[in-house]
Amino acid sequence: MEGSSLRGPVDDGLILKTGKGAGIGLAAGSVWGLLVSMLHDGPKVGSNVKYPELVRTGKVCGGYAGTLAILGATYVGVEQSLERVRGKKDIINGAVAGFAAGATMGFREFKIVNFPGIP
């Protein structure tokens, strides 16, 4: 039992690279959300919310950050998984990963538009 690995077939590099993709997407989405929220008009100041502009900016940043984190994690995870399974690093891996990331975004938008109450 001395030389065996109890972790299974999951590669640490796959998890690390997927986490990096999600982290970079989170950071880029936060910056992009901040820029978008600064360019649009703020909310009407008639509510009982203290600092309504800050709350709106946080919601916009969170939305963009979550979206880009999911995109980054999906793309990198699928691409690295295919590279490991196929044993090749070619354009097919990137194309399939792009399709998977786009399908994830399409599913998110479909769920938001058609089923707004579902988290």
C-alpha positions as CSV (number, residue, x, y, z in Angstrom):
1,M,0.0,0.0,0.0
2,E,3.0,2.2,0.2
3,G,3.2,3.4,-3.4
4,S,-0.5,3.5,-4.1
5,S,-2.6,6.6,-4.6
6,L,-5.9,6.8,-2.9
7,R,-7.1,9.9,-4.7
8,G,-8.4,8.3,-7.8
9,P,-8.1,9.5,-11.4
10,V,-8.5,13.2,-10.7
11,D,-5.4,15.2,-11.5
12,D,-4.3,18.0,-9.2
13,G,-3.3,20.1,-12.2
14,L,-6.9,19.9,-13.6
15,I,-8.4,21.2,-10.4
16,L,-5.7,23.9,-10.0
17,K,-6.1,25.2,-13.6
18,T,-9.9,25.2,-13.3
19,G,-9.7,27.2,-10.1
20,K,-7.3,29.6,-11.7
21,G,-9.8,30.1,-14.6
22,A,-12.6,30.7,-12.2
23,G,-10.5,33.2,-10.2
24,I,-9.4,35.1,-13.2
25,G,-13.0,35.2,-14.5
26,L,-14.2,36.4,-11.0
27,A,-11.6,39.2,-11.0
28,A,-12.3,40.3,-14.6
29,G,-16.0,40.2,-14.0
30,S,-15.7,42.3,-10.9
31,V,-13.8,45.0,-12.8
32,W,-16.1,44.9,-15.8
33,G,-19.2,45.0,-13.5
34,L,-17.7,48.1,-11.8
35,L,-17.1,49.8,-15.1
36,V,-20.7,49.0,-16.3
37,S,-22.3,50.2,-13.1
38,M,-20.4,53.5,-13.3
39,L,-21.5,54.1,-16.9
40,H,-25.2,53.7,-16.3
41,D,-27.6,55.9,-14.4
42,G,-28.0,55.2,-10.7
43,P,-31.3,54.2,-9.0
44,K,-33.9,56.6,-7.8
45,V,-33.1,57.8,-4.3
46,G,-36.5,57.3,-2.9
47,S,-36.1,53.9,-1.2
48,N,-35.2,53.2,2.4
49,V,-31.9,51.7,1.4
50,K,-28.8,53.4,2.8
51,Y,-26.3,54.0,0.0
52,P,-28.5,52.7,-2.9
53,E,-25.7,53.3,-5.5
54,L,-23.3,51.1,-3.6
55,V,-25.9,48.3,-3.3
56,R,-26.6,48.5,-7.0
57,T,-22.9,48.5,-7.9
58,G,-22.4,45.4,-5.7
59,K,-25.2,43.6,-7.4
60,V,-23.9,44.4,-10.9
61,C,-20.4,43.5,-10.0
62,G,-21.6,40.2,-8.5
63,G,-23.6,39.3,-11.5
64,Y,-20.8,39.9,-14.0
65,A,-18.2,38.3,-11.7
66,G,-20.3,35.1,-11.3
67,T,-21.0,34.9,-15.0
68,L,-17.3,35.2,-16.0
69,A,-16.2,32.8,-13.2
70,I,-18.6,30.1,-14.5
71,L,-17.4,30.8,-18.1
72,G,-13.7,30.5,-17.1
73,A,-14.1,27.4,-15.0
74,T,-16.2,25.6,-17.6
75,Y,-13.9,26.4,-20.5
76,V,-10.7,25.5,-18.7
77,G,-12.1,22.5,-17.0
78,V,-13.5,21.0,-20.2
79,E,-10.4,21.8,-22.2
80,Q,-8.0,20.3,-19.6
81,S,-10.3,17.2,-19.2
82,L,-10.3,16.6,-22.9
83,E,-6.6,17.0,-23.1
84,R,-6.1,14.4,-20.4
85,V,-8.6,12.0,-21.8
86,R,-7.6,12.3,-25.5
87,G,-3.9,12.6,-24.8
88,K,-3.6,15.5,-27.3
89,K,-3.5,19.2,-27.2
90,D,-5.1,20.5,-30.3
91,I,-7.8,22.8,-31.6
92,I,-10.6,20.2,-31.0
93,N,-10.2,20.6,-27.3
94,G,-10.6,24.3,-27.4
95,A,-13.6,24.1,-29.8
96,V,-15.5,21.6,-27.6
97,A,-14.6,23.7,-24.5
98,G,-15.9,26.8,-26.2
99,F,-19.1,25.0,-27.1
100,A,-19.6,23.8,-23.5
101,A,-19.0,27.3,-22.1
102,G,-21.4,28.8,-24.6
103,A,-24.0,26.1,-23.8
104,T,-23.6,26.9,-20.1
105,M,-24.2,30.6,-20.8
106,G,-27.2,29.7,-23.0
107,F,-28.7,27.6,-20.2
108,R,-28.2,30.3,-17.6
109,E,-29.9,32.9,-19.8
110,F,-32.7,30.4,-20.7
111,K,-33.3,29.8,-17.0
112,I,-33.2,33.5,-16.1
113,V,-35.7,34.4,-18.8
114,N,-38.1,31.5,-18.7
115,F,-38.0,30.6,-15.0
116,P,-37.1,33.8,-13.1
117,G,-37.9,32.3,-9.6
118,I,-35.4,29.5,-9.9
119,P,-32.0,30.4,-8.3
